[in-house]
Amino acid sequence: MTGAVAKARVMDRYMLTFEGRARFKRTKLRADVEGTDLMVGFEVLDYLYEHGASSLEEIEKHTGLSYSQLVHKLESLMPWGYVERLDEPQ
């Protein structure tokens, strides 16, 4: 793993947006009523919902997704307003 990739895993942080949190909360509530099959594929959102802003490394450890799968999933959620990338600390 190169130094830049290792730094990105630790420094890049993502969190649910306010709207994304509200949408996902409704999904979780529906899953409680209709069954857990509704939650399949929502591991990243579930982790962010439960833990708040998290690094790629933290999310990767919890979900078991590879780095590239995780980045792809996060980037696909951002245009929908579910997730935002936080700026690096100065």
Number of C-alpha atoms within 10 A of each C-alpha: 6 7 8 8 11 12 12 15 18 13 17 17 21 20 23 26 17 12 13 20 20 14 14 18 15 12 14 18 11 14 15 13 9 10 11 11 9 14 16 8 10 14 15 21 24 18 18 20 18 8 12 15 20 20 19 20 19 16 24 19 11 11 14 12 15 13 16 10 12 18 15 11 16 20 14 13 17 16 10 11 15 20 24 20 17 14 10 9 7 3
